[in-house]
Structures are given as structure tokens and as C-alpha cells.
Amino acid sequence: MNKIALRSAYLEKRKKLQTEEIATLSAAIGNQLLNCPIWDASYYSLFLSIVSKKEIDTEFILTLLHGRDKEVCLPRIQNDTEIVHILLTDNTKIKTNHWGFQSLKMD
């Protein structure tokens, strides 16, 4: 199965999920991260969910990272083709682009 077919198949599976299921599964993924040997790093890259595509809710993971005093970087899409990662701060502004991705707003 190629990448396009896989994306389509899993989007169809996610469409069938209820909001409560997404929350439960998202928390379970976050809890699994607690058991992974990944906590020695200082910086972590995290995507923000596309709610309309019923993706994992990464808010729980973000809370875990902040609770462990970790720095979080978020994607910034530039020129519709390039992704760079920018440090998330209290002053970070986030916007939803035309693809439905939440990314950093740059003034």
C-alpha cells in the first residue's frame, strides 16, 4: 500500500471514532510515552492536532512535556513547502492554515 492509500485508509478509520474515544486513545498514547526511554532530551518536536481529521489530541502530551520542564518546538510551514520548527513560548501565536494545520503565526 502506498502513502496516499495509507493516509486515506486511516482517515476513514479515524472518521468512525467518537470524541470520547479520541480522548481516551490520546491519553493512552500519552501514558505510553511515560514508559519510553525518551525523557533525557531537553527539546521535543510536537504537532498540533487537526481536529476535523480526528487526529490524536496532543494537548495531553504537551502537558506532560511542560510538567517535566521540557522545551517544545512546533512546526512552522513556510512558503507552502518547507517546515521549520520554532520554540513554543508563552507569547507564541498559533493559526490554522488553509490545509487545516495549526502552526506558528509569524508577524
N, CA, C and O atoms as CSV, one atom per row, in Angstrom:
chain,resi,resn,atom,element,x,y,z
A,1,MET,N,N,0.857,-1.175,0.000
A,1,MET,CA,C,0.000,0.000,0.000
A,1,MET,C,C,0.903,1.238,0.000
A,1,MET,O,O,1.857,1.304,0.774
A,2,ASN,N,N,0.612,2.210,-0.853
A,2,ASN,CA,C,1.436,3.418,-0.905
A,2,ASN,C,C,0.956,4.456,0.103
A,2,ASN,O,O,-0.073,4.280,0.756
A,3,LYS,N,N,1.719,5.542,0.217
A,3,LYS,CA,C,1.452,6.576,1.222
A,3,LYS,C,C,0.057,7.185,1.070
A,3,LYS,O,O,-0.635,7.390,2.067
A,4,ILE,N,N,-0.350,7.467,-0.127
A,4,ILE,CA,C,-1.673,8.078,-0.359
A,4,ILE,C,C,-2.779,7.128,0.070
A,4,ILE,O,O,-3.746,7.552,0.703
A,5,ALA,N,N,-2.650,5.853,-0.265
A,5,ALA,CA,C,-3.662,4.867,0.108
A,5,ALA,C,C,-3.713,4.681,1.626
A,5,ALA,O,O,-4.793,4.554,2.203
A,6,LEU,N,N,-2.540,4.665,2.271
A,6,LEU,CA,C,-2.495,4.531,3.725
A,6,LEU,C,C,-3.160,5.715,4.416
A,6,LEU,O,O,-3.938,5.538,5.353
A,7,ARG,N,N,-2.849,6.928,3.949
A,7,ARG,CA,C,-3.467,8.119,4.539
A,7,ARG,C,C,-4.980,8.061,4.417
A,7,ARG,O,O,-5.703,8.372,5.363
A,8,SER,N,N,-5.448,7.664,3.257
A,8,SER,CA,C,-6.882,7.591,3.012
A,8,SER,C,C,-7.535,6.527,3.898
A,8,SER,O,O,-8.595,6.767,4.477
A,9,ALA,N,N,-6.910,5.363,4.003
A,9,ALA,CA,C,-7.464,4.276,4.815
A,9,ALA,C,C,-7.559,4.676,6.277
A,9,ALA,O,O,-8.568,4.406,6.930
A,10,TYR,N,N,-6.514,5.320,6.800
A,10,TYR,CA,C,-6.534,5.689,8.218
A,10,TYR,C,C,-7.421,6.895,8.493
A,10,TYR,O,O,-7.952,7.029,9.595
A,11,LEU,N,N,-7.588,7.756,7.527
A,11,LEU,CA,C,-8.549,8.850,7.694
A,11,LEU,C,C,-9.961,8.268,7.822
A,11,LEU,O,O,-10.749,8.722,8.651
A,12,GLU,N,N,-10.267,7.285,7.017
A,12,GLU,CA,C,-11.586,6.640,7.095
A,12,GLU,C,C,-11.792,5.970,8.447
A,12,GLU,O,O,-12.886,6.032,9.008
A,13,LYS,N,N,-10.758,5.334,8.973
A,13,LYS,CA,C,-10.856,4.707,10.298
A,13,LYS,C,C,-11.080,5.765,11.378
A,13,LYS,O,O,-11.900,5.577,12.276
A,14,ARG,N,N,-10.339,6.889,11.285
A,14,ARG,CA,C,-10.491,7.950,12.291
A,14,ARG,C,C,-11.864,8.599,12.224
A,14,ARG,O,O,-12.400,9.007,13.255
A,15,LYS,N,N,-12.443,8.702,11.040
A,15,LYS,CA,C,-13.773,9.308,10.890
A,15,LYS,C,C,-14.825,8.574,11.711
A,15,LYS,O,O,-15.825,9.168,12.114
A,16,LYS,N,N,-14.606,7.300,11.958
A,16,LYS,CA,C,-15.568,6.485,12.702
A,16,LYS,C,C,-15.436,6.650,14.209
A,16,LYS,O,O,-16.298,6.186,14.954
A,17,LEU,N,N,-14.379,7.298,14.670
A,17,LEU,CA,C,-14.154,7.465,16.106
A,17,LEU,C,C,-15.060,8.553,16.687
A,17,LEU,O,O,-15.306,9.582,16.059
A,18,GLN,N,N,-15.543,8.300,17.888
A,18,GLN,CA,C,-16.312,9.293,18.629
A,18,GLN,C,C,-15.336,10.170,19.420
A,18,GLN,O,O,-14.198,9.770,19.665
A,19,THR,N,N,-15.776,11.347,19.811
A,19,THR,CA,C,-14.943,12.291,20.551
A,19,THR,C,C,-14.375,11.657,21.820
A,19,THR,O,O,-13.203,11.851,22.145
A,20,GLU,N,N,-15.198,10.909,22.526
A,20,GLU,CA,C,-14.747,10.261,23.768
A,20,GLU,C,C,-13.650,9.238,23.488
A,20,GLU,O,O,-12.702,9.114,24.265
A,21,GLU,N,N,-13.774,8.507,22.385
A,21,GLU,CA,C,-12.762,7.520,22.015
A,21,GLU,C,C,-11.426,8.198,21.713
A,21,GLU,O,O,-10.367,7.713,22.112
A,22,ILE,N,N,-11.489,9.318,21.008
A,22,ILE,CA,C,-10.268,10.053,20.678
A,22,ILE,C,C,-9.584,10.512,21.952
A,22,ILE,O,O,-8.364,10.402,22.075
A,23,ALA,N,N,-10.357,11.025,22.906
A,23,ALA,CA,C,-9.782,11.483,24.173
A,23,ALA,C,C,-9.134,10.323,24.931
A,23,ALA,O,O,-8.024,10.455,25.446
A,24,THR,N,N,-9.825,9.200,24.994
A,24,THR,CA,C,-9.302,8.028,25.707
A,24,THR,C,C,-8.032,7.506,25.039
A,24,THR,O,O,-7.041,7.224,25.713
A,25,LEU,N,N,-8.064,7.379,23.728
A,25,LEU,CA,C,-6.898,6.872,22.995
A,25,LEU,C,C,-5.721,7.853,23.053
A,25,LEU,O,O,-4.565,7.437,23.128
A,26,SER,N,N,-6.019,9.140,23.018
A,26,SER,CA,C,-4.956,10.152,23.112
A,26,SER,C,C,-4.268,10.087,24.464
A,26,SER,O,O,-3.042,10.163,24.538
A,27,ALA,N,N,-5.039,9.947,25.531
A,27,ALA,CA,C,-4.467,9.819,26.871
A,27,ALA,C,C,-3.652,8.537,26.988
A,27,ALA,O,O,-2.597,8.529,27.622
A,28,ALA,N,N,-4.135,7.452,26.380
A,28,ALA,CA,C,-3.401,6.184,26.420
A,28,ALA,C,C,-2.049,6.311,25.713
A,28,ALA,O,O,-1.049,5.767,26.181
A,29,ILE,N,N,-2.020,7.020,24.603
A,29,ILE,CA,C,-0.751,7.248,23.895
A,29,ILE,C,C,0.184,8.073,24.774
A,29,ILE,O,O,1.365,7.748,24.899
A,30,GLY,N,N,-0.329,9.119,25.373
A,30,GLY,CA,C,0.485,9.934,26.281
A,30,GLY,C,C,1.035,9.119,27.432
A,30,GLY,O,O,2.202,9.265,27.796
A,31,ASN,N,N,0.206,8.261,28.010
A,31,ASN,CA,C,0.650,7.413,29.118
A,31,ASN,C,C,1.720,6.422,28.674
A,31,ASN,O,O,2.631,6.109,29.441
A,32,GLN,N,N,1.616,5.928,27.445
A,32,GLN,CA,C,2.647,5.029,26.920
A,32,GLN,C,C,3.989,5.751,26.796
A,32,GLN,O,O,5.044,5.149,26.994
A,33,LEU,N,N,3.944,7.035,26.469
A,33,LEU,CA,C,5.181,7.811,26.365
A,33,LEU,C,C,5.923,7.856,27.699
A,33,LEU,O,O,7.151,7.930,27.729
A,34,LEU,N,N,5.183,7.813,28.787
A,34,LEU,CA,C,5.821,7.833,30.110
A,34,LEU,C,C,6.727,6.622,30.317
A,34,LEU,O,O,7.665,6.673,31.113
A,35,ASN,N,N,6.446,5.530,29.597
A,35,ASN,CA,C,7.231,4.308,29.722
A,35,ASN,C,C,8.374,4.219,28.711
A,35,ASN,O,O,9.163,3.275,28.750
A,36,CYS,N,N,8.464,5.184,27.819
A,36,CYS,CA,C,9.518,5.169,26.794
A,36,CYS,C,C,10.780,5.848,27.312
A,36,CYS,O,O,10.706,6.783,28.109
A,37,PRO,N,N,11.942,5.374,26.857
A,37,PRO,CA,C,13.208,5.979,27.303
A,37,PRO,C,C,13.551,7.245,26.500
A,37,PRO,O,O,14.583,7.307,25.831
A,38,ILE,N,N,12.683,8.232,26.577
A,38,ILE,CA,C,12.862,9.446,25.758
A,38,ILE,C,C,13.054,10.702,26.595
A,38,ILE,O,O,13.184,11.791,26.037
A,39,TRP,N,N,13.076,10.583,27.907
A,39,TRP,CA,C,12.953,11.748,28.768
A,39,TRP,C,C,14.261,12.453,29.089
A,39,TRP,O,O,14.265,13.402,29.873
A,40,ASP,N,N,15.370,12.016,28.507
A,40,ASP,CA,C,16.654,12.672,28.765
A,40,ASP,C,C,16.860,13.922,27.917
A,40,ASP,O,O,17.695,14.765,28.247
A,41,ALA,N,N,16.117,14.046,26.843
A,41,ALA,CA,C,16.270,15.204,25.952
A,41,ALA,C,C,15.672,16.450,26.606
A,41,ALA,O,O,14.837,16.364,27.506
A,42,SER,N,N,16.120,17.597,26.133
A,42,SER,CA,C,15.597,18.870,26.628
A,42,SER,C,C,14.544,19.456,25.697
A,42,SER,O,O,13.651,20.179,26.139
A,43,TYR,N,N,14.651,19.138,24.384
A,43,TYR,CA,C,13.768,19.700,23.373
A,43,TYR,C,C,12.989,18.592,22.679
A,43,TYR,O,O,13.529,17.528,22.376
A,44,TYR,N,N,11.704,18.861,22.432
A,44,TYR,CA,C,10.828,17.895,21.781
A,44,TYR,C,C,10.025,18.604,20.698
A,44,TYR,O,O,9.586,19.738,20.885
A,45,SER,N,N,9.837,17.941,19.580
A,45,SER,CA,C,9.019,18.468,18.499
A,45,SER,C,C,7.645,17.814,18.573
A,45,SER,O,O,7.533,16.596,18.718
A,46,LEU,N,N,6.608,18.626,18.472
A,46,LEU,CA,C,5.245,18.134,18.620
A,46,LEU,C,C,4.354,18.806,17.585
A,46,LEU,O,O,4.475,20.007,17.341
A,47,PHE,N,N,3.462,18.035,16.978
A,47,PHE,CA,C,2.496,18.649,16.072
A,47,PHE,C,C,1.222,18.948,16.842
A,47,PHE,O,O,0.941,18.322,17.864
A,48,LEU,N,N,0.472,19.885,16.356
A,48,LEU,CA,C,-0.836,20.188,16.924
A,48,LEU,C,C,-1.891,19.490,16.069
A,48,LEU,O,O,-1.780,19.451,14.843
A,49,SER,N,N,-2.883,18.956,16.703
A,49,SER,CA,C,-3.881,18.121,16.039
A,49,SER,C,C,-4.725,18.890,15.034
A,49,SER,O,O,-4.978,20.086,15.184
A,50,ILE,N,N,-5.152,18.164,14.004
A,50,ILE,CA,C,-6.180,18.672,13.095
A,50,ILE,C,C,-7.482,18.020,13.560
A,50,ILE,O,O,-7.768,16.867,13.237
A,51,VAL,N,N,-8.250,18.770,14.314
A,51,VAL,CA,C,-9.462,18.237,14.937
A,51,VAL,C,C,-10.432,17.715,13.888
A,51,VAL,O,O,-11.068,16.682,14.096
A,52,SER,N,N,-10.554,18.413,12.767
A,52,SER,CA,C,-11.505,17.997,11.730
A,52,SER,C,C,-11.139,16.646,11.119
A,52,SER,O,O,-11.992,15.986,10.526
A,53,LYS,N,N,-9.873,16.226,11.259
A,53,LYS,CA,C,-9.440,14.919,10.748
A,53,LYS,C,C,-9.349,13.886,11.856
A,53,LYS,O,O,-8.849,12.779,11.652
A,54,LYS,N,N,-9.842,14.264,13.043
A,54,LYS,CA,C,-9.905,13.378,14.199
A,54,LYS,C,C,-8.546,12.760,14.532
A,54,LYS,O,O,-8.433,11.563,14.796
A,55,GLU,N,N,-7.527,13.606,14.511
A,55,GLU,CA,C,-6.189,13.151,14.873
A,55,GLU,C,C,-6.045,13.069,16.384
A,55,GLU,O,O,-6.863,13.610,17.129
A,56,ILE,N,N,-4.990,12.382,16.831
A,56,ILE,CA,C,-4.680,12.309,18.254
A,56,ILE,C,C,-4.658,13.723,18.823
A,56,ILE,O,O,-4.156,14.654,18.192
A,57,ASP,N,N,-5.206,13.868,20.015
A,57,ASP,CA,C,-5.167,15.155,20.709
A,57,ASP,C,C,-3.827,15.238,21.440
A,57,ASP,O,O,-3.611,14.523,22.419
A,58,THR,N,N,-2.943,16.092,20.980
A,58,THR,CA,C,-1.591,16.183,21.550
A,58,THR,C,C,-1.520,17.104,22.766
A,58,THR,O,O,-0.437,17.324,23.308
A,59,GLU,N,N,-2.644,17.637,23.196
A,59,GLU,CA,C,-2.656,18.521,24.373
A,59,GLU,C,C,-2.151,17.786,25.623
A,59,GLU,O,O,-1.434,18.366,26.439
A,60,PHE,N,N,-2.525,16.516,25.769
A,60,PHE,CA,C,-2.078,15.722,26.918
A,60,PHE,C,C,-0.551,15.567,26.890
A,60,PHE,O,O,0.107,15.682,27.924
A,61,ILE,N,N,0.002,15.309,25.710
A,61,ILE,CA,C,1.462,15.166,25.573
A,61,ILE,C,C,2.145,16.493,25.871
A,61,ILE,O,O,3.182,16.524,26.533
A,62,LEU,N,N,1.577,17.573,25.393
A,62,LEU,CA,C,2.129,18.902,25.667
A,62,LEU,C,C,2.157,19.167,27.166
A,62,LEU,O,O,3.136,19.703,27.686
A,63,THR,N,N,1.093,18.795,27.857
A,63,THR,CA,C,1.031,18.962,29.315
A,63,THR,C,C,2.108,18.118,30.002
A,63,THR,O,O,2.762,18.577,30.939
A,64,LEU,N,N,2.286,16.888,29.532
A,64,LEU,CA,C,3.341,16.028,30.088
A,64,LEU,C,C,4.722,16.671,29.920
A,64,LEU,O,O,5.520,16.702,30.857
A,65,LEU,N,N,4.985,17.171,28.738
A,65,LEU,CA,C,6.288,17.781,28.460
A,65,LEU,C,C,6.523,19.007,29.331
A,65,LEU,O,O,7.592,19.167,29.921
A,66,HIS,N,N,5.524,19.864,29.406
A,66,HIS,CA,C,5.668,21.060,30.244
A,66,HIS,C,C,5.813,20.689,31.716
A,66,HIS,O,O,6.549,21.345,32.453
A,67,GLY,N,N,5.118,19.647,32.147
A,67,GLY,CA,C,5.211,19.192,33.527
A,67,GLY,C,C,6.587,18.667,33.896
A,67,GLY,O,O,6.959,18.627,35.069
A,68,ARG,N,N,7.336,18.264,32.877
A,68,ARG,CA,C,8.702,17.783,33.097
A,68,ARG,C,C,9.734,18.848,32.711
A,68,ARG,O,O,10.912,18.544,32.527
A,69,ASP,N,N,9.283,20.082,32.594
A,69,ASP,CA,C,10.138,21.224,32.251
A,69,ASP,C,C,10.904,21.016,30.950
A,69,ASP,O,O,12.086,21.349,30.861
A,70,LYS,N,N,10.234,20.468,29.949
A,70,LYS,CA,C,10.835,20.253,28.634
A,70,LYS,C,C,10.456,21.399,27.705
A,70,LYS,O,O,9.380,21.986,27.823
A,71,GLU,N,N,11.354,21.701,26.786
A,71,GLU,CA,C,11.092,22.714,25.757
A,71,GLU,C,C,10.385,22.037,24.591
A,71,GLU,O,O,10.759,20.933,24.196
A,72,VAL,N,N,9.370,22.686,24.040
A,72,VAL,CA,C,8.593,22.121,22.945
A,72,VAL,C,C,8.734,23.011,21.715
A,72,VAL,O,O,8.608,24.233,21.791
A,73,CYS,N,N,8.998,22.368,20.587
A,73,CYS,CA,C,9.054,23.068,19.307
A,73,CYS,C,C,7.847,22.654,18.471
A,73,CYS,O,O,7.450,21.489,18.460
A,74,LEU,N,N,7.276,23.622,17.779
A,74,LEU,CA,C,6.118,23.383,16.921
A,74,LEU,C,C,6.481,23.667,15.479
A,74,LEU,O,O,7.398,24.444,15.214
A,75,PRO,N,N,5.768,23.044,14.532
A,75,PRO,CA,C,6.078,23.270,13.124
A,75,PRO,C,C,5.598,24.630,12.648
A,75,PRO,O,O,4.561,25.138,13.074
A,76,ARG,N,N,6.370,25.185,11.772
A,76,ARG,CA,C,6.006,26.425,11.069
A,76,ARG,C,C,6.145,26.135,9.594
A,76,ARG,O,O,7.242,25.829,9.127
A,77,ILE,N,N,5.054,26.224,8.847
A,77,ILE,CA,C,5.095,25.968,7.416
A,77,ILE,C,C,5.398,27.277,6.706
A,77,ILE,O,O,4.696,28.276,6.862
A,78,GLN,N,N,6.468,27.237,5.922
A,78,GLN,CA,C,6.898,28.419,5.175
A,78,GLN,C,C,6.746,28.150,3.686
A,78,GLN,O,O,7.059,27.056,3.216
A,79,ASN,N,N,6.285,29.108,2.968
A,79,ASN,CA,C,6.203,29.031,1.505
A,79,ASN,C,C,5.427,27.818,1.011
A,79,ASN,O,O,5.661,27.356,-0.105
A,80,ASP,N,N,4.523,27.301,1.805
A,80,ASP,CA,C,3.694,26.135,1.476
A,80,ASP,C,C,4.483,24.869,1.190
A,80,ASP,O,O,3.892,23.861,0.804
A,81,THR,N,N,5.810,24.887,1.366
A,81,THR,CA,C,6.599,23.706,1.036
A,81,THR,C,C,7.604,23.305,2.102
A,81,THR,O,O,8.008,22.143,2.154
A,82,GLU,N,N,8.012,24.221,2.941
A,82,GLU,CA,C,9.082,23.961,3.899
A,82,GLU,C,C,8.546,24.023,5.325
A,82,GLU,O,O,7.768,24.910,5.675
A,83,ILE,N,N,8.977,23.064,6.140
A,83,ILE,CA,C,8.588,23.053,7.543
A,83,ILE,C,C,9.830,23.324,8.390
A,83,ILE,O,O,10.853,22.654,8.250
A,84,VAL,N,N,9.722,24.309,9.263
A,84,VAL,CA,C,10.775,24.590,10.239
A,84,VAL,C,C,10.140,24.467,11.616
A,84,VAL,O,O,8.922,24.573,11.761
A,85,HIS,N,N,10.971,24.242,12.623
A,85,HIS,CA,C,10.451,24.092,13.979
A,85,HIS,C,C,10.881,25.275,14.829
A,85,HIS,O,O,12.052,25.655,14.845
A,86,ILE,N,N,9.913,25.855,15.538
A,86,ILE,CA,C,10.112,27.051,16.334
A,86,ILE,C,C,9.755,26.739,17.787
A,86,ILE,O,O,8.803,26.008,18.060
A,87,LEU,N,N,10.521,27.295,18.699
A,87,LEU,CA,C,10.290,27.071,20.123
A,87,LEU,C,C,8.953,27.664,20.562
A,87,LEU,O,O,8.654,28.821,20.268
A,88,LEU,N,N,8.156,26.868,21.266
A,88,LEU,CA,C,6.878,27.307,21.818
A,88,LEU,C,C,7.145,28.093,23.100
A,88,LEU,O,O,7.835,27.610,23.997
A,89,THR,N,N,6.601,29.294,23.181
A,89,THR,CA,C,6.738,30.131,24.375
A,89,THR,C,C,5.352,30.625,24.786
A,89,THR,O,O,4.361,30.371,24.101
A,90,ASP,N,N,5.299,31.325,25.901
A,90,ASP,CA,C,4.025,31.900,26.344
A,90,ASP,C,C,3.485,32.928,25.361
A,90,ASP,O,O,2.282,33.190,25.343
A,91,ASN,N,N,4.350,33.512,24.547
A,91,ASN,CA,C,3.942,34.545,23.600
A,91,ASN,C,C,3.668,34.013,22.195
A,91,ASN,O,O,3.367,34.789,21.288
A,92,THR,N,N,3.769,32.704,22.010
A,92,THR,CA,C,3.573,32.115,20.694
A,92,THR,C,C,2.130,32.279,20.236
A,92,THR,O,O,1.189,32.004,20.981
A,93,LYS,N,N,1.977,32.725,19.011
A,93,LYS,CA,C,0.652,32.846,18.399
A,93,LYS,C,C,0.507,31.713,17.392
A,93,LYS,O,O,1.413,31.438,16.605
A,94,ILE,N,N,-0.655,31.061,17.436
A,94,ILE,CA,C,-0.904,29.906,16.583
A,94,ILE,C,C,-2.078,30.221,15.664
A,94,ILE,O,O,-3.060,30.839,16.077
A,95,LYS,N,N,-1.961,29.786,14.407
A,95,LYS,CA,C,-3.049,29.982,13.450
A,95,LYS,C,C,-3.288,28.677,12.701
A,95,LYS,O,O,-2.423,27.802,12.664
A,96,THR,N,N,-4.453,28.560,12.115
A,96,THR,CA,C,-4.782,27.413,11.285
A,96,THR,C,C,-4.625,27.838,9.833
A,96,THR,O,O,-5.202,28.834,9.398
A,97,ASN,N,N,-3.828,27.059,9.081
A,97,ASN,CA,C,-3.612,27.427,7.683
A,97,ASN,C,C,-4.684,26.811,6.777
A,97,ASN,O,O,-5.630,26.186,7.256
A,98,HIS,N,N,-4.523,26.994,5.476
A,98,HIS,CA,C,-5.549,26.538,4.530
A,98,HIS,C,C,-5.624,25.016,4.410
A,98,HIS,O,O,-6.579,24.510,3.821
A,99,TRP,N,N,-4.658,24.267,4.940
A,99,TRP,CA,C,-4.721,22.802,4.961
A,99,TRP,C,C,-5.374,22.291,6.238
A,99,TRP,O,O,-5.648,21.097,6.360
A,100,GLY,N,N,-5.625,23.185,7.188
A,100,GLY,CA,C,-6.195,22.778,8.464
A,100,GLY,C,C,-5.145,22.526,9.537
A,100,GLY,O,O,-5.482,22.155,10.661
A,101,PHE,N,N,-3.857,22.727,9.192
A,101,PHE,CA,C,-2.778,22.575,10.168
A,101,PHE,C,C,-2.727,23.780,11.070
A,101,PHE,O,O,-2.892,24.914,10.621
A,102,GLN,N,N,-2.498,23.536,12.340
A,102,GLN,CA,C,-2.224,24.631,13.259
A,102,GLN,C,C,-0.715,24.804,13.267
A,102,GLN,O,O,0.026,23.845,13.484
A,103,SER,N,N,-0.271,26.007,13.034
A,103,SER,CA,C,1.158,26.265,13.067
A,103,SER,C,C,1.404,27.652,13.644
A,103,SER,O,O,0.474,28.410,13.920
A,104,LEU,N,N,2.650,27.950,13.813
A,104,LEU,CA,C,3.014,29.232,14.427
A,104,LEU,C,C,2.727,30.371,13.484
A,104,LEU,O,O,2.994,30.296,12.285
A,105,LYS,N,N,2.180,31.423,14.045
A,105,LYS,CA,C,1.901,32.633,13.272
A,105,LYS,C,C,3.118,33.543,13.398
A,105,LYS,O,O,3.554,33.855,14.507
A,106,MET,N,N,3.646,33.953,12.302
A,106,MET,CA,C,4.802,34.845,12.292
A,106,MET,C,C,4.363,36.191,11.748
A,106,MET,O,O,3.800,36.285,10.657
A,107,ASP,N,N,4.628,37.232,12.528
A,107,ASP,CA,C,4.243,38.592,12.097
A,107,ASP,C,C,5.346,39.206,11.261
A,107,ASP,O,O,5.216,40.342,10.805
